[in-house]
Structure formats: C-alpha cells, structure tokens
Amino acid sequence: MSILLGRYQILEKLGEGGMAEVYRALQLNLDREVAIKFIKRDFTDDMFAARFEREAKAIARLSHPNIIQVYDFDRAEDGRYFMVMELLSGSDLASLLRLMTQQEKRLSLQEVMDVTRRAADALFYAHQQGIVHRDVKPSNIFLTANQHVKVVDFGVAKVISEGQLTYTGMTIGTPHYFAPEQGYGKPVDHRVDIYALGVVFYELLTGQVPYDADSTLSIIAQHANAPIPDPREIRPDLPYHVRDIVRKAMAKNPDDRYQTMQILMTDLDRLARESGPTLIVEDNEATRIESGPVIARTQKRTGLIAILAAVLVVTAVAAFLLLTADSDSEEEEAGEKEPTAIELGFAPAAENEYLVLVANVKGDEAAGVNVTRYLSNALGTGDLAVLLGNRFRLENVAQEIDSREDAAALAEQANATLIVWGVMDAAALEVTIQANGYPEGAVDRAGFTLPRDENFAARLVDSVPAGVSIYSQIMMLNRMMQQGDGVVMVGLLLNWSEETVNLGEKIVPSTPLDGYLLEITQAFVAKEYEQADAATTNALAIAPNDITLYNWRYVINGMFLRRNERAQADIQKLYELMPDNPMPVFDDMLLAYINSNHEEVLRITADVPWDNTNQINFITLLYRIMAIYSLGDFETALEETNRWISLTEGMDIRQTIISMEPMRALIYETLGDEKAAEADKVFTRGNRGLDMTTQSLNLFPPDSIPPVLMLFGGYLNEVNNNTTFAAFAYQAGLNAAPDDYLLNWRLAVLSEQQGNDAMAYQHYIAALESAPVPFPIASYQLALLSQEYDTETDSCELLAQAEEDANTNLNLYEVLLEKISTAQSDFQCE
C-alpha cells in the first residue's frame, strides 16, 4: 500500500473511467477514509494544470447537501493530478436502473420527482457559483444508504472542454445526455445541465433513454432533430404535466428550455402537489395503482431497499437516496377490529413527532374508488411532510370511522396530531381533518364535501388532495405554535399557492367555520388583506380561543395593513392563551422590529433564556443579536453570535434555518477582518436563507420587512454573487429606512465592487453621517476609494478618523488598525 505525498495511504482501487481512476485511501493526519480520483496521465500539460487548479478550488468551495464534498487537490509524485473527496457507500442511478430493468420494475413517480428535484437543487446551487457540470447522467447521481442524493464529478468535464473537445479519441460527456449545442461543439452554458437532467428524468420514468442508435453521431443527430418523445407513450398512467416538464427541459433551443433549475424545481413541486397516488410497476404487470397504504418518507422502507442493497458498493463518489416503495401491508387484513397500537402495527407518536393518521374512508370500497389512497398520497407528499422532514410520520389504519368520538379515541391512543377520516355515499364524499387534544374554544376540526356529480372523478384527482392538504396545514398550525416550530410555519405560509384561490369552486366547506378558514387562506394568497382580516374575525367569533387565528390576524394587521394597535392587542391575547411559551415573545419582538424599534426589541427579549432549545426561542435570540448589531454594539453582537453557534451545534435548527455563520461573517467585515469573514462565508454560500429571503420579498411588502433583514438577505445574496438581488434588497431596505447606516455601507461596498464609484462614494458618506456609533470601517473604505476616485475628500483625514474610532476598542479592531496604518504609510499621511 503506497503513501501519496506523505498524506494519504492508498488502500484499494475502486474503479476506472475514461479520464480517471478512483481509489479508497486513508487520510493519515485525520485518520479518516476518503476517495481519491486520479486524472489520467494524458492530462498533465501546463495549460490543463492551471485550469485544473482553478476549477478544483471552485469545486471545493461548493457546500451543498446534495453535492459530493471535495477536500483536497494536488499533483502526485508521478505527475498525475488528483482530487480527494468524501467516501460514502451507495449506488449510482445507472446501476440501480439496470437491476430494476432485470427485475422488471420501475421507480415510482414520486421517487423520480424527489430524486430529480434534489439533483436540480444541487445543480442550481452550482450554477449560482459559476460551475456547469456538463456531464449530468445517472452514473453521476448517487443514492446513499443514509438517504441522500449526491451529484458527483463536478467540474472535470468543464476543465477539459475548455481546452479541446477530445483527448485520445475520448468524447467529453455522454452522447445519450448531450444537449444539441453540446453535441455539435457549440458554446454552452448552464442550460446543457438542464437538458441532461431532463433526459435523466425521462429515463427514470421509462427505464430507457429518449434517443439511442448504433453510433455517437446518430445519437447526437437525434438530440438535435428528432421529436421529443412523450414518456406517457411508455407509461400512459403518468400525468400530462410530466410530458410538459420533459418537453420544456429537453427543448432543442436553449432559449426555449427552463432558464434556471429553480424554475424546473417549481414545476416539479407543482407536479408533486397535483399528482395522484404513487405508482409502481412490478411483476410483469401493467402500471397500476397500489391498493396498500402509502408509506410516509419516515417509515420503514421496503421493496427498492433490497434493490439498493444488491448493488451497494463503496465508491469515491458514493451517494444517493432510495425513496419509499409501496408494498402490500398486513394492515389491510386488520378488518373491523378495535384499534390498538400493537394491532395496527405502529407505535404512538414520540414527544417531538407529528403523527397523522388516515383512516379508511367509509363507503369508498363499495363505490369502487380508493379515496383513502388519494388522501394518504396528498399528505405523504405534501408540504407538511417536506417541511417537517423526519419529524413527520403518516400511518394508515385499516378501520373505517364515521364519528368524531371514534376519531378522537383513535387519535388519543396513538398520540397523533391529526386524524383524517371520511364517509362517502351516493350523494357526496365528506372528509374531516380532526385534531387531537386541542383546547376548548380552538379550531379542533375542519372538513369539506365533494358532491358525487358528473365532475366527481376529475375533482377527486385535483380537488381532494388540495383540500385535505390545505386544511391539514391549517389544523397543524396550532400544534406548531405550541411546539415553537416557527420556521415550518413560515414555510407553509410561503408555499401557499394560487391554486388555493380557486379551491372554493371545487369543494364545499362542511361548516361556516370551515368556510372562513378557506376564505382566510384564499384572501391571503390573493393579497386581499382586508378580506382576510374580516374572515379571521368571523372565525374567532366561533373559535374565540384559537391561537392560530390570533396569530394570523396579528400578521395581517402588523405586517400588511400596518395597524399596530390592533396587532398589539392580538399579541396580548396570545400572551394570555400561551403563558410561558416563547411564541408571543417572538411576535411581540417582530412587531417592534417591523417598526425599526431596536431598543424595544432588546427590552422584549431581555429575559429570553439561552437554555431553552425551542426552535422559536433560538430564532428570537437570532433576531436579538441582529438588533444589537444594528445598534452598533459590534462586540456584544460577536460574543452572542459565537454563543448562539456554540449552543446550536448539532441541533436540528442548524439544518432548518439559516445558520449564524453568515451573521458572524458580516460582523467580521464590519470590523475589517476579511480573513475571518471568509472562513464563515463557506456557510453563507448556498445558504438556505437565500430561498426564504427571496420568497419573503415576493410575499411581504418591503416596508413590513425590518431593514436589518433586508441587510442580512442582501448580504447572503452578495456573497453568493447574486449581486442584482443583493442591490435590490439593500435599496428596498433604504426605501423604508433611508438613514440606515449599515444598508448604506453595504450598498456602497457592492457599488464599488461593480465599478460604480460615484454611487459608492454617496452611500459611504450617508453611512458615516447616519451612523449612531463610531464606524471606522466606512471611514477606512471611503479613504481608499477617495484615493482612487477623483474627489475633494482628504483620504488622510478619513484614515485619521478611522484610526481614532478604531482605537476605542483595540482588541476588536486590531486587524483594521493594521490596515489603516499600512494605508497611512502608502498615502504618506503625516
């Protein structure tokens, strides 16, 4: 076993491709196993070396849960270049597809959508960082045994294609996945990845590539000229929208394709909401709808797990998620027995778990329509399952329920949050979503009716899933507020779609209260806030102690209608209904934030404990830190940020919301310590807060978003090179608070980076004039700009002011003081 550069012990060869060989190795200084990919000796010239180093550095900076992590790169003693990557166990999609073909099985529609979306998310992030994959194909998408999708082999194809298209007779990329422009050697951009992922999407659905021939040139010609095949010709059960996604992703002209992976993901999400039950083809039968219960993502996985196990290999680019496969269950044989946890085959919900039960719909079997299946699929693939992740569990119970009392008994026995049940007769289908253990005066059930008319079959496909999804979300919010799951609540709010507006035309709310609940969501999506306020007030007249309704009305009035007194009254009601719960404190704090009253934020949050691991409690502390930062107490902001990061290490909150490393990077930039800031920017690039920032700006009026959040959102986008959106966020914040010194400062920095010195100068001046505390970084940066930009400002005077301000805290501004001293020497200041 050889030693590589004294750092890696080579253990065994894992595989070989046209350009590279992959080995399992031990990283000696960290005692961890890694994978090392050696580029073959054909690629050793100086031009390639420069490109390889540039691209390897770019790829190593990629930090995304669905992208293989690159640890290191270098040149071996024998002259070969290599990359060091994480080593995981799993199977690539190509191997999985081959074995499924042998066993005459296919991936379900839901599995295909989930895999494709995760791969699209990884590629979208890479595109934002300026990296184009150029070789997207099933063998470069992996499943891991620990349920992750990983896209691998970033950048190598890009490096080589920048030189010449082929080396030693080898074509870069794989013709079966070539976009037309790629096949003919034309200039390419990120849209070749969109095309290739469209091909992968088609292949996952059908089990075959869209174009095939005996020669590479023939395949390339088909990509350029042949009609785009419809996957429904092979799987006629697929929804029409699947065909539309394939056609859009694989459009011949790049301008006709999805222009970003994000737009493709939006269509995949819409398809997931609209699609019917999960589909699986097996045992040589035609495609059929399984009759067994839907297994939620967090339940025991069967079926395809065995296929993954059969092809499980240790590989340098391991990784991939195997999703749930439906299988017939013994639960169907339970009959009409009294429900018990043991007989039903599942344990009661754990303390922090959201368990949803779906009972067999009474009467659907006699009608020959498996309504239960539609209800289960809507919940198992909906926003609740996605946002709650492994805290969400869906269980089917093989018992028909036709009364609230029976539903309550079963839900209590299983410690379930919700139970969904229904009754169908010749006239209508009635669906009820019932909560477990909600207090008196709260909304503890909701429901709707679907008439059995000539449109019933069509509405069963699109209206029932939408109805059960939106009412389940509404019913779940009460529990989420009690639990402090603020991020999930915001996520549901941001995901409400235009489809909700028309839902009232397709289903009939069961009670007046159900009608008001639907009206609230419809008015909110339509941005009819006066109507939403009135509907909430009407609902509160029926359910006077419902915390969700009070919270809704506070949001409507505090964030949209800007009626502070009305919003404050609802917050006080929440304090009464939720004593010792951090949720009212968060609402109270946020209202002060909206009004840019940072001193009031600190007063409200003064007693927020650091030892309470409730999610909303830590989010409140996050906002408190941003208020401290806005008031100019940078030292305390840095101390409390370090404390927040330390306390939340390893907690779920670090995966569900933006981490505080971006905030610390911003603080370090304020202190002039760019090196320390750069270390934290690794967490900032591709941060999940980007999506929430963008969605918030689309949903909320800019003047209802605190300027410090505009600052934070703009900074996230600035670091991720989304400069247009960063400038928009900074300017939107300044429109609401033109004297905000931090927003002026960041817009000045961004303007200077973009070469707009005049605008940069203007905003540096504004930042210094409005700063409530000494602000040496702005004085220093303005001095440097003034030296280059033709102004009457004396750079040496600015540096002297910066030095005086920084000397107020020598430890805090140590790095900046060194920079100031260097600049004074360079400018020959006396």
MITI-374020 format. One record per residue (C-alpha): residue in three letters; x, y, z. Coordinates in steps of 0.001 Angstrom, whole numbers, plus 500000, padded with zeros to 6 digits. Layout:
N
alaXYZ
...
This chain:
830
met500000500000500000
ser501652503204498832
ile501721506600500537
leu500697509636498464
leu502617512857499206
gly503048511681502789
arg499381512429503444
tyr497266509602502049
gln497665505837502282
ile496228504169499169
leu494136501146500194
glu492434499774497095
lys491281500638493584
leu487547501212493322
gly487045501844489627
glu488249503372486390
gly486706505540483695
gly487823507233480520
met489530510124482306
ala490183508954485829
glu490896506166488285
val489364506108491749
tyr490943504695494905
arg489925504250498511
ala492517505809500786
leu493226506791504377
gln493923510431505200
leu496677509935507731
asn496517513153509742
leu492747512887510334
asp492546509066510353
arg489554509074508010
glu488845507166504847
val488496509205501667
ala488218508662497952
ile490940509871495607
lys490301510410491919
phe493450510471489792
ile493228512203486420
lys494990510040483857
arg498441510945482563
asp497024512191479253
phe496106515358481123
thr499353516730482526
asp500269519733480383
asp500756523184481954
met497583524646480430
phe495494521850481879
ala497250522231485246
ala496250525880485535
arg492656525140484632
phe492529522113486910
glu493749524144489883
arg491291526973489184
glu488328524635488813
ala489326522410491745
lys489349525445494032
ala485928526476492762
ile484507522971493205
ala485997522592496696
arg484062525698497741
leu480786524039496804
ser478933523270500028
his475568521676499403
pro473945518581500971
asn473370517054497526
ile476883517601496153
ile479855515363496858
gln482351517187499082
val485868517792497750
tyr488506518015500486
asp491787518500498645
phe493561518530495283
asp497208518277494288
arg499699516660491907
ala501108513232492742
glu504759512250492578
asp504155510578489204
gly502742513803487735
arg499054512886487843
tyr496576515407489204
phe494121514187491815
met491134515243493897
val490337513968497399
met486658513500498151
glu484323512119500792
leu483865508364500734
leu480316507102501080
ser478541503836500384
gly475715503647497923
ser474784503030494327
asp474631505208491276
leu471351505522489420
ala472696503748486359
ser473378500585488353
leu470038500847490061
leu468200501237486743
arg469980498230485251
leu468988495994488142
met465413497265488141
thr465200496519484423
gln466389492965485086
gln463712492614487756
glu461099494266485506
lys460425497072487944
arg460362500845487697
leu460791503743490087
ser457536505303491227
leu456585508754490010
gln457122510217493485
glu460599508690493729
val461538510075490323
met460286513549491213
asp462096513577494545
val465406512389493100
thr465195514806490171
arg464358517739492393
arg467274517099494727
ala469640516815491806
ala468178520028490342
asp468681521805493672
ala472357520765493709
leu472883521890490124
phe471073525190490699
tyr473419525933493584
ala476455525004491468
his475245527249488650
gln474977530129491115
gln478648529566491909
gly479573529635488200
ile480093525881487880
val478497523971484975
his478562520193485345
arg478400519257481620
asp478129515524482273
val474848515034484116
lys473770511398483773
pro472510508564486007
ser476008507307486803
asn476846510746488199
ile473822510774490517
phe474104508548493551
leu471977507195496352
thr473475506644499788
ala472367504146502359
asn471744507063504733
gln469167508537502352
his470910511336500465
val471041512283496832
lys474522513250495696
val475573514735492369
val479207513943491617
asp482025514675489147
phe481595518444489134
gly483998520453487067
val486160517816485403
ala484183517955482172
lys484299521733482299
val488054521832482790
ile488764519561479846
ser486229521094477494
glu487879524453477951
gly490914523010476216
gln489901520718473398
leu486772518617472974
thr488503515246472817
tyr491669513622474111
thr492998510372472700
gly489767509629470909
met487607510123474019
thr484487512308473826
ile483928514505476873
gly480467513906478221
thr477989511190477304
pro476124511462473969
his472884509998475314
tyr472592513082477543
phe474055515721475201
ala472133518905474562
pro472078519658470809
glu474534522543471156
gln476879520381473227
gly476851517540470718
tyr477858519839467886
gly480612521557469861
lys478893524930470070
pro479323527310473046
val477407526025476061
asp476158527372479393
his474272526043482412
arg471293525097480234
val473111521980478998
asp472732520649482541
ile469006521396482428
tyr468710519448479179
ala470695516496480541
leu468627516372483731
gly465519516331481528
val466930513245479804
val467636511648483191
phe464076512483484306
tyr462725510734481193
glu464947507711481733
leu463988507342485390
leu460320507399484415
thr460508504993481490
gly463599502891482073
gln465145503875478731
val466903506866477181
pro464883509026474763
tyr467335508599471883
asp469511505634471009
ala471411504456467933
asp474430502417466877
ser476753505410466516
thr477544508507468536
leu476885510785465571
ser473428509283465075
ile472560509872468729
ile473760513483468527
ala471691513990465381
gln468568512676467127
his469063515079470020
ala469219517919467501
asn466437516880465111
ala464173514082466374
pro460874514922468129
ile460984514886471918
pro459345511609472971
asp456380511562475338
pro457046509344478388
arg453312508658478525
glu453668506526475411
ile455531504038477611
arg453694504811480863
pro450207506065479910
asp449254506385483578
leu451588509358484072
pro450023512831484456
tyr450041515105481409
his452253517579483254
val455087515028483219
arg455149515266479424
asp455219519065479634
ile458214519040482007
val460150516680479732
arg459430518823476668
lys460406522042478414
ala463629520638479895
met464661518975476597
ala463769521814474235
lys466145521869471249
asn466738525603471507
pro468327526615474839
asp466148529737474919
asp463038527531474921
arg464160525453477922
tyr463767526175481586
gln466179529062482059
thr467166528002485567
met466997524845487621
gln464898526801490116
ile462083527143487564
leu462305523416486862
met462073522723490596
thr458936524874490802
asp457262522735488141
leu458363519543489895
asp456886520836493155
arg453644521647491375
leu453600518175489845
ala454139516636493289
arg451130518534494633
glu448915517747491668
ser449863514115491019
gly447768511262492213
pro448897508167494125
thr452415506836493944
leu452891504457491008
ile454981501312490841
val455342498769488050
glu456373495295489092
asp455922491577488481
asn455453491968484692
glu452113493695485250
ala450914496887483601
thr451270500069485557
arg448789500079488346
ile447764501991491447
glu448765500033494519
ser445951499273496932
gly448101499139500011
pro448660502103502328
val451032504889501423
ile454216504659503441
ala455420508083504545
arg459024509077503984
thr459977508462507570
gln458525504964507823
lys460215501621507284
arg461465501352503724
thr460978498120501804
gly460887496996498182
leu463533499069496467
ile465778498986499521
ala466510495386498592
ile467499496523495104
leu469836499132496524
ala471381496553498814
ala472006494323495831
val474065496956494062
leu475619498596497133
val479243499444496520
val481908501565498198
thr482842504282495749
ala484615507588495590
val481514509405494524
ala479049507492496624
ala475628508745497459
phe472019508629496750
leu468644508455498371
leu466411505488497897
leu462883506605498400
thr459875504831499758
ala458434501912497827
asp454840500899498400
ser454179497319499311
asp451101495406500269
ser450652495546504008
glu449212493256506586
glu447310496281507870
glu444704495659505174
glu443797492425506917
ala443004494173510184
gly439305494378509316
glu436962495975511827
lys438959495250514971
glu439145497826517716
pro442258499906517003
thr445252499308519213
ala448820500401518598
ile450040496807518542
glu447328495533516214
leu447744498465513862
gly451465497856513616
phe452843501253514603
ala453991502933517781
pro452377506063519244
ala453943509379518317
ala457104510407520101
glu457201513666522047
asn458504515857519225
glu456896513955516352
tyr453947514952514173
leu451875511816513529
val448985511961511058
leu446556509051510802
val444473508310507723
ala441527506017508335
asn439867504035505579
val437123506141504023
lys433785504544504790
gly431916503621501627
asp434683504081499091
glu435187500342498581
ala431533499862497710
ala431791502727495261
gly434879501189493651
val437001504299494297
asn440020504188496598
val439611507665498117
thr441767506694501088
arg444691506367498726
tyr444267509907497424
leu444117511321500954
ser447246509424502016
asn449228510413498964
ala448334514095499333
leu449602514103502917
gly452609511858502366
thr453984514008499538
gly452750517450500598
asp454330520484502213
leu453892519156505762
ala455963516063505002
val458628518092503196
leu458982520859505794
leu458791518655508888
gly461136516032507446
asn461851513143509796
arg459555514619512442
phe456549513843510227
arg455001510369510134
leu451970509175508220
glu450155505984509186
asn447194504309507541
val444741502496509779
ala442501499814508313
gln439455500971510221
glu436500502965508951
ile435462505892511132
asp432170507750510937
ser432079509837514125
arg434172512452515870
glu434147510369519053
asp435718507330517381
ala438259509543515624
ala439187511256518899
ala439656507921520677
leu441944506549517982
ala443986509770517727
glu444416509898521509
gln445518506274521651
ala448199506878519001
asn449132510309520389
ala448532511576516846
thr448414515254515995
leu445732514815513333
ile443430512087512081
val441860512250508642
trp438673510293508028
gly435766510346505630
val432391508983504673
met431122508501501113
asp427631507678499934
ala425738508049496686
ala425354511808497167
ala428748513031498319
leu432147512428499865
glu432709514163503202
val436273514478504518
thr437156515510508081
ile440556516559509430
gln440416516338513205
ala442988517485515760
asn443884515657518939
gly443907517405522307
tyr443341520995521235
pro441805523166523993
glu438183524216524179
gly437440527227522006
ala440120526332519460
val439588525052515938
asp439825521306516518
arg438381520024513239
ala437856521110509653
gly436367519487506623
phe434801519670503209
thr432325517914500969
leu432685516818497371
pro429379516188495561
arg429114512906493615
asp428174514659490367
glu429449514246486806
asn432687516045487763
phe433415513868490784
ala436139511733489175
ala438091514741487933
arg437723516609491221
leu438783513564493162
val442173513798491438
asp442823517537491827
ser440450518920494477
val440530516293497227
pro444349516286497573
ala444401520104497546
gly441566520316500073
val442995517809502533
ser446420519408502173
ile445362522994502935
tyr443008522053505800
ser445635519765507347
gln448145522600507266
ile445658524929508946
met444861522347511620
met448549521636512253
leu449471525283512888
asn448075525279516435
arg450395522446517437
met453308524082515616
met452831527298517567
gln452771525366520826
gln455912523496519775
gly457662526661518587
asp458200525416515023
gly458292528916513588
val460337528105510502
val457893525422509371
met455015527842509926
val456686530442507721
gly457492527753505174
leu453827526763504910
leu452831530397504556
leu455322530960501748
asn454234527788499943
trp450545528593499751
ser449816528807496056
glu447405530387493634
glu445596527059493461
thr444110527814496882
val442218530797495444
asn440069528582493216
leu439647525748495699
gly436296527092496921
glu434832526476493475
lys435682522769493657
ile434905521735497245
val432182522728499696
pro433307523609503247
ser431394521482505763
thr430631524282508247
pro430665528088508290
leu433939527940510256
asp435488525768507538
gly434364528373505017
tyr436058531170506960
leu439289529157507225
leu439359528635503475
glu438483532291502870
ile441409533414505047
thr443918531417503008
gln442364532440499703
ala442378536135500628
phe445935535899501913
val447210534342498686
ala445266536922496652
lys446719539696498876
glu443216540815499845
tyr444222541598503413
glu441088543463504473
gln439056540414503480
ala441495538132505304
asp441171540294508435
ala437363540166508292
ala437308536396507740
thr439679535869510681
thr437471537991512925
asn434418535960511876
ala436278532723512605
leu437301533995516051
ala433648534607516878
ile433156530821516539
ala436533529724517979
pro437419532517520452
asn440486530803521932
asp442291529697518797
ile445918530812518864
thr446388530253515116
leu443609532717514296
tyr445015535368516640
asn448454534877515163
trp447052535197511629
arg445248538410512481
tyr448384539826514092
val450375539066510920
ile447684540555508667
asn447457543771510650
gly451047544114511812
met452847543220508582
phe450403544089505816
leu447804546607506965
arg450222548263509449
arg447619548579512187
asn449978548359515124
glu447401548791517891
arg445209546002516533
ala448231543758516077
gln449446544521519604
ala446020543624521032
asp446201540193519407
ile449728539686520736
gln448464540422524250
lys445732537820523737
leu448421535320522727
tyr450340536116525940
glu447155535166527846
leu446482531971525888
met450134530850525754
pro451741531643529129
asp455402530656529392
asn455536529952525640
pro458146531803523536
met455770532341520587
pro454092535568521867
val457524536972522726
phe458634536321519164
asp455525538010517726
asp455944540984520058
met459613541304519150
leu458898541043515417
leu456322543835515554
ala458936546083517191
tyr461391545021514501
ile458958545950511722
asn458797549432513224
ser462640549581513406
asn462497549989517181
his465624548054518091
glu465661549319521676
glu462180547862522137
val463406544581520620
leu466103544396523298
arg463582545169526039
ile461152542482524892
thr463881539851524514
ala465861540737527646
asp464688537633529523
val464769535148526650
pro466660532134528049
trp469680530598526358
asp468984527137527769
asn465589526687526074
thr466106524596522931
asn462701525516521496
gln463252526485517868
ile461344529767518048
asn463345530677521166
phe466630530427519269
ile465178532350516346
thr464188535108518776
leu467759535178520066
leu468964535396516459
tyr466811538478515923
arg468033539932519207
ile471630539609518024
met470773541407514773
ala469206544233516800
ile472361544524518901
tyr474392544656515693
ser472114547319514190
leu472548549497517269
gly476310549376516741
asp477347547173519670
phe479528545020517442
glu481481543457520295
thr478384542131522084
ala476895541033518750
leu480037538991518038
glu480061537469521536
glu476398536438521378
thr476758535144517823
asn479606532884518960
arg477437531733521845
trp474485531001519532
ile476671528983517150
ser478191527007520014
leu474849526189521659
thr473130525115518445
glu475958522879517223
gly474438519597516099
met470849520749516638
asp468107520433514017
ile467747524199513951
arg471068524433512075
gln469529522402509231
thr466103524048509246
ile467040527724509234
ile469961529828508205
ser472935529368510475
met474568532289512233
glu477916531919510492
pro476720534386507805
met475897536883510551
arg479365536422512026
ala480920536911508585
leu479065540202508273
ile480245541297511718
tyr483834540443510821
glu483540542512507646
thr482277545375509801
leu485433545020511891
gly487645544919508813
asp488733541322509360
glu488224539881505872
lys490182536697506593
ala487894535725509466
ala484858536667507386
glu485993534455504514
ala486133531419506803
asp482456531898507689
lys481401532625504125
val481709528907503401
phe478479528534505387
thr476977531545503635
arg477384530262500084
gly474305528320499068
asn472712529052502470
arg469072528006502742
gly468199531512503870
leu468524532626500235
asp465266530963499230
met463416532304502259
thr464732535815501617
thr463578535746498014
gln460166534331498917
ser459688536858501737
leu460363539771499417
asn457839538354496973
leu455200537869499678
phe455592540740502140
pro455572544447501301
pro459129545807501593
asp458165548321504285
ser456964545454506525
ile460347543697506441
pro462787545077509031
pro465753546842507383
val468195544578509197
leu466591541574507474
met466982543362504145
leu470629543849505108
phe471060540194506028
gly469213538905502957
gly471173541237500708
tyr474451540099502228
leu473589536426501703
asn472940537141498036
glu476028539350497727
val478303536577498958
asn476584534149496584
asn477252536509493652
asn473559537333493226
thr474509540979493011
thr471330542153491301
phe469133540783494033
ala471561541975496715
ala471338545531495366
phe467548545227495219
ala467383544100498857
tyr469676546892500059
gln467759549514498091
ala464375548176499240
gly465586548462502818
leu466804552012502229
asn463452552964500715
ala461888552120504069
ala464787553441506186
pro466928555863504111
asp469187556698507067
asp470109553113507918
tyr473889553302508134
leu474530549581507650
leu472403549349504499
asn474161552413503092
trp477512550851503899
arg476804547505502207
leu475327549205499146
ala478488551329498973
val480700548211499135
leu478638546488496455
ser478607549569494227
glu482381549877494485
gln482817546207493556
gln480676546817490475
gly482734549836489456
asn480120552464490313
asp482436554705492312
ala480056557671492344
met477268555674493969
ala479729554022496349
tyr481014557436497431
gln477475558693498003
his476497555760500223
tyr479754555740502202
ile479080559384503072
ala475473558557504014
ala476652555685506211
leu479104557885508108
glu476616560706508541
ser473876558455509917
ala475963556012511981
pro474919556199515673
val478309554892516796
pro481911555230515606
phe482118553398512277
pro485791553094511343
ile485356550550508536
ala483342553046506463
ser485918555790507020
tyr488724553446506001
gln486973552174502866
leu485957555687501844
ala489579556791502247
leu490731554062499844
leu488016554950497352
ser488793558666497572
gln492440557991496807
glu491406556343493529
tyr488243558296492789
asp488667561992491971
thr487065563693494977
glu487860566624497225
thr487763564353500258
asp491072564116502111
ser491983560437502409
cys494417561069505214
glu491757562859507256
leu489457559899506765
leu492181557482507836
ala492878559603510922
gln489175559476511797
ala489098555738511211
glu492151555311513458
glu490583557422516208
asp487331555438516075
ala489074552064515975
asn491254552991518964
thr488116552953521122
asn488446549160521151
leu491955547972520338
asn491208544262520603
leu488084544431518461
tyr489690546469515678
glu493217545012515784
val493171543856512141
leu491577547061510883
leu494125549219512721
glu496936547384510910
lys495251548114507577
ile494790551763508493
ser498458552037509402
thr499501550478506094
ala497260552856504149
gln498615555884506024
ser502103554822505086
asp501148554219501450
phe499413557589501205
gln502306559298503010
cys499997560757505634
glu501711562822508285
